[in-house]
Amino acid sequence: MKKIYLDQASTSFPKAPGTAEAVFHYLSQSAVNVNRGSYDAAYSVEEQIFDTREQLRRLFHFTSGKGKNVIFTGNITASLNILLKGILRPKDHVLVTSMEHNAVMRPLMQLKETGVTFDRIPCSPDGSLMLHEAENLIRPETRLLVCLHASNVCGTLMPVQEIGNFCRKHKILFLLDTAQTAGVLPIDMEALHIDALAFTGHKGLGGPQGIGGFLIRDNLAAETVPLLSGGTGSISHTEEVPGFLPDRFEPGTPNIPGILGLHAALTYLEKSSLEERFCHEMELTDYFLKGIQNLDPQGKRLRLIGRKTVRDRCAVVSLQTPGMDMARVAFELDTVYGIMTRVGLHCAPSAHKTIGTYPEGTIRFSFGPENTKEEVKAALQALAEITGIGIQEESTDGI
């Protein structure tokens, strides 16, 4: 049975060309450490890591920052924890959206016990942000607005330009979670007034799991208390935490294989057209959305969640199967048709409460640049057969 991977929102597959080879070459040919070896092999790896920082700085148009302002972590969850727990102090107030992932909400719930407070800016049932409501939530102690760029549940995009302008107007910090958009959409830290940006390497960037990071402005970095500390290979004569970047936030041996794999993925991405990749994903999303609505216009057996068109969304689509257990449907999609999806709450209970799918959750389909129209068509055919709707050739070919 041919397998069809439609869980790109969880992690991308296949990985970018050259990624696996870069990891293998490092582990098999040198595997030296960095910042701790005084020999050519170590210096060569350090140069590649430096170049990876520069690639990320260019990708996110962080022209006022330098390579040192790019910090590597294990994943975007680690990045968000380091930033939230390092930036916020007791009595600080935070604004979030009601669509946030637990990578933001769980650290905030922990910080709540220390005296940090937060309010959720409401979103509509399709996940769209009601930014005008934020004006009523601003307090004198509001220090930070943190939000995701796109929903990992239903794909709805947040109006990041308007959010950045709002933060600039009210003189509050702006932290953006790009888990679903890094490597998918253009992101300009300067134009969007972003103070810190968290990213992961294993989704839209096409790199391996276990590598992520954040980009941070100098003034904010100086105010951020490091969550972890230890040996950095620098200023080893002192027991004090380094005050300079990136060492301030990068204690211990980094995930060098992950960074070098990400370097290869970014090299491939730089040679590609971000616009063409995104347009392809949107064509697949449009085909899928129209196919579902054509199969079941009333949504009695296949209920689309969130936006019904490709406007202001990414290639993440959720649906429910009224009258059928969604876990069973996902199981049949995999075992009978070879179609891999994700079912449940997707680590985002707040989002599901907002869009009306809590506690049962949804089945999520997500598409990437390597997916094809034939694969999406196969998913529509499978859904029709599982739910008993039936399908005719013209129902999808004419979309």
C-alpha positions, 0 to 999 in steps of 0.5 A: 500500500502506498503511504500518503503523508498528510501530517505536515503540520506536525513535522515535514516529510520528506525532509529537504534534499541534503538534510539527512546527508549533512547529519550523516556526514558530520556524525560519520566524518568528524563529530567534533565539538564546538567552542571547545576544540582548538583545531581545524575540524572544530573551527570548520564546524563553527563556521557552518554554525555561524553561517546557519545563524546568518541564513536564519537572520536573512530568512526573517529579514532581521537586518538590525540584528546580527548572527549572534542574535540567533539562538539555537534551542532544542525546539520551539517549545524550549524557545518560548519557555526561555523567552516567556520565563526570562522576559516576564516578572511578577505583576507583568501582564501579557496578551495572548490570542484565544487560539494559542498552542500549549507551548505558550499557554502552559508556560503562562499558567506556570508563570501565573503562580509567580504573579504574572497575569494574562488575558486572551484576545478573543477570536471568532469561530473560524479562528480570526483574531478580534484585535479591536478587543485588545484595546480594552485589555491593555493595562499599565502593566501590560508588557508583552503580546505573544501569539502564533502566526497561524493556527495549528488546528485550523490554519487561520492566519493572525494579522501580524502586521496589525498586531505589530503596529498595535504593539508599537503603538502601545509600547509593548513587546511582540513575540511571534510563534512561527511554528506553522509559518517559518519557511512557508510565508515571508516574515519580516521582523523589521516591518512587523515590529517583532522583538523576538521570534521563535522558530522550529527547524523540523516543519516548514524549514524542512530540517530535522527534529530536535533543533529550533531557536529564536531571534532576539533584539539586543535590548530585550536580550539584555533584560531576559534572564537565562533559563539555563546556565552552564559551560559555554566554552567562553570566559571559562575563568569566571562562574558568571553567566556570559552577558554576550550573545549567543553564549548567554542563552546557549550553555552546554553542547548544542545539537550540532547534527541538528544545526548542520541538518538545518543548514542544509535545509536552509541552503535548499530553501534559499534556492527555492521560491517561497511564493511558489511553494506556498502557492502549491500548498494553497492549490492543494488546500483549495482543492481539498476544501472545495472537495469536502464541500462538494461531497457534503454541502450541508456538513452532515457527515464531513464538517469543515472547521474554520475558514472555508476558503484559502483566504488568510490561511495556511495549508492546515485543515481540520474537520469533524465526522458527525455520527462517526468516531473521529479516531476510528476514521483516522485509523481507517484512513491509515490502515485501509488507505495509507493516509496519515493524519492527526486526530485529537486536540493537537495540544491546543485546547484553547483553540478548540474551545474558541472554534467549538470543537472542544473536547472532541477535537478534529481530524487534521489534514496538512499539506506540504510542498511535496504533496500532490493533487493526486494524494489529496484526491485520494484523501477525498475518495477515502473520506467519502467511502469511510463516511458512506457519502459516495463520490463521482469523478466529476465531483473533484475533477471539476473543482 
